[in-house]
Amino acid sequence: MSHTANFAFRTHGGVCAGDQWIYDGDEPIARLDNRIIEQPEQNLRYFDRNLKPVNLYDLKLAPGGRPLVFGVQLFWNMGAVTTSELISVEVEGQDSECLVLTVTTQDPGAVATSRRVITLTYDANLGSYVYDFQAHLDIHSPEVFDRPGAFGDKGTIRFECSDPWYYDIPGPTVDFPGRWKKYYSHLLAESSDGTVMQMPLNHMATGAPMPQSFKRDGLFVLGYDPGNNPAFEFVGDSADRTAVGVCNWGYDIHISTSFSREELYQHICPNFRIRLCPDEKVQELMAAAEPIRPIVYNGFAELPAYARKTSFAQGMRLDEPTPGNTDPWPWLPEGDGCDWCKDEGRSDNFSLKINKDSDGPTEWLMDRESDGAWTERWSAGIGFRITCYIKTENTQSRGACLAVRWGVYNHPERFPYICSQKLVGTHDWTKVEVEIHGPPPPGNSSIVLILRQDGSGTTWFDDLEVEILS
């Protein structure tokens, strides 16, 4: 049966300054909000620069479907200038098949005014709602950006018009009761040169090349879950100047637009849409996608995947989607002599190894154990007990240890290492333990797990277990 949309913009009761939702008939399909964003989300998504961001949340793309796009930012980021202050919301087309919201924002210094015009319709051929975003921008003082050296070799400057993010990705970092389901494996993009670029969904693959311009009306698609593949469509000549970058933390999509010096003195209005991509189109893009270039981190094309109980046997290739029902972060090698050992371990043939002749520290790190990195939520009473087995051979200086500390992303580190017993010399497998207890410091993002050798010699680390204390 064909669907006839009847859109309305409604305010809910029950709280002061009630939630504002877009409805199709009796079904809520998107929410407009500018509430205060708390930590760690404030740091991780807004870099502590936009306390009350204006966003469109919870976008459904089909009648009766689940939300597929979690949020779309309705403001411009232009370096130190962000149009973060909500001025007005205007509504046209109440109780009709075409609803238009005009959301006006301005930066605190009145350098620029943003007018985001959102036109919502339903496309029966696609079976999809179509959210059309016109990102109007008037720069009242172009001289703020028109500075010597600001335009680079290409003679253009880039501003970010939005940083949308999806539902259900990333997948959960670790397995835990009540976790959300992992659906997707790839991002796909129609570049201006006619090629299809792809990025596998793993946190180390976000450096893979993404388009610096799109083909006209080209798509940027998340795949593949049948019937539930959201697409960003870059409309007309907006595609010529649109680039995307993918965040390694949350796979959010930094959409930026380039402008010449003269264009800063004119009215600006790039245009993009959000809609469903038909299943056959997604399959076509996946079949046509260019091979993924090799992805290497500090010499490793594959790294051991983090789990709360691990013998370091499970790995993840950096040029492939993460396997299984989770989307783990890897252990990262930092310094000389790191080796993912596959021929010696305590409980099997795997372990993490440091082997070096030089002085100073080398570490295997995992800094994504937290509710800021896609696990279950923390409370003030959170704590962790971490155990590990260490074997050493002729370690010198301060030797080998297990350590943990609090961590805050996007800020200089300022919290101490909590270290286990330090093993110097030669030791058979020895169990070591550390604990860290909440409440976490203000703005905290995670705990950082560290397997450390300070000085020359050889160390094997194995059978690590992380226990949550409440």
C-alpha positions, 0 to 999 in steps of 0.5 A: 500500500502506498504511503501518504505523508502528513508532516507536523512539528509538535511540542511534547508536554510533561516537562518545561520547554518540552521536546520538539518532534517532527511527526508523520501522522501519529509517528515521531520521526525526528527530534529538534534539540539544543540541550546541554551536552554533558561529558564525555560526549561534550569533549568527544563530539564538540571538543568542549566548544559548543555547550548547547549544540543545535541538532536534529536527532533520531531521524527515521528514514522510512515509515515504521522503521527504526531511527538510522541517523542519530544526529545532524548538526545544524550549525557551521564550524569555522575554526574558532568561529561556530554558529552555536547560538540558536536564534529562531526556528520557523515552521512552514507546511504544518499538516502537509506532505512537505514540512519546512523548518528554518533553523537560524543560528549565530556565533557569539561574536556575530561574525556569521549567521547560519540559516539551515533550511530543512525540507522534509518530503516522502519519496514513494519510489524510494520508500524513503523520507527525504531530508533536504538540508540547505546550509545558508551562511552569511559571513558578516566579517569575511576578514576574520578568515581572509588572512594571509596564508589562509587559503593554501596551495589550492586557493580555497578554505574549508568550513564544516557545515555538519558532522552527522552520526549514525545509530548503531555504529560503532558496534560495542567495543566489548561484549556485555549484557544489553549491548546494542546490535552491530549491523554494518560493515562499510562506508561507500562513496561516489567520488567525482572521478567516477570511482567508488571509495570504500572504508571498512568499519574498524577504528584504525581504517579511518585514514583510508582515502575519502572523496575530496569532491563527489560526483554530482548527486553522488552518494555516501552510503552506510552498508549493509543492512537490508532495507536500512542503509542511510545515504547522504546525497550531495546535490548539484554543484555542491558535490564539486566542493564537498569533502568528507572525513570519518572520525576514528572514534565514532565514525561520524561524518565531517562534511566540509565545503571549500570556498575561494577568497571571493566567495567568502564575500558572497552568500553561501549555500551548499545542499545535501540530502539524507535518505535511504539507499536502495539495497540493489544500489548498495550492492552495486557500490560494494561490487564496484568499490576500489580495493582498500589500500594497505593500512599500517600502524607502526609497522603492523597491518594486523593488531591484537583486538581488545577484550576484557578477558584475553590471551591475545589470540584474536587479531584484527586486520586494519584493512577489513571490517572488525569481525563478529558481534563487536567492534573492538579497538586494538592494542597499540604498540608504542616504542621500540621492540613491540611484537605480537608474539605467536609462538610463545604464551602462558595458556596458548601460543600468543602473547604481547612481547617487548624485546629491545636493547635500548634504554627507556620505555616501550608500551602496549596501550589500550585507551578505549575502555570506557563509556566514552568509547562504546561500552556500557555506561559508567556511574560514579562508583565505577572501578576496575581490577586488572590482572595479567601474567608477566614473564621476563628475560634479563630486563634491566633498569625499572623492568616490566609492569602492568599499569592503569590510569584515567585518561581524557581524550583531546587534552594533555594527559594529567593523571598518574600511572598506577603500577603493579609490581615491577619485574627486573631480571629474569622471572617465570610467569608471574601474576600482577594486579592493579586497581583503579577506583571512581569516581572518575575525574571531571571530564574523564573519557576512559581508563588507559591500560598499559603493558610497559617495559622500561629498559632493555631485555625481553618481556611477555604479557599474557592472560589479561583480565579486566573486572568491573568493580561497582 
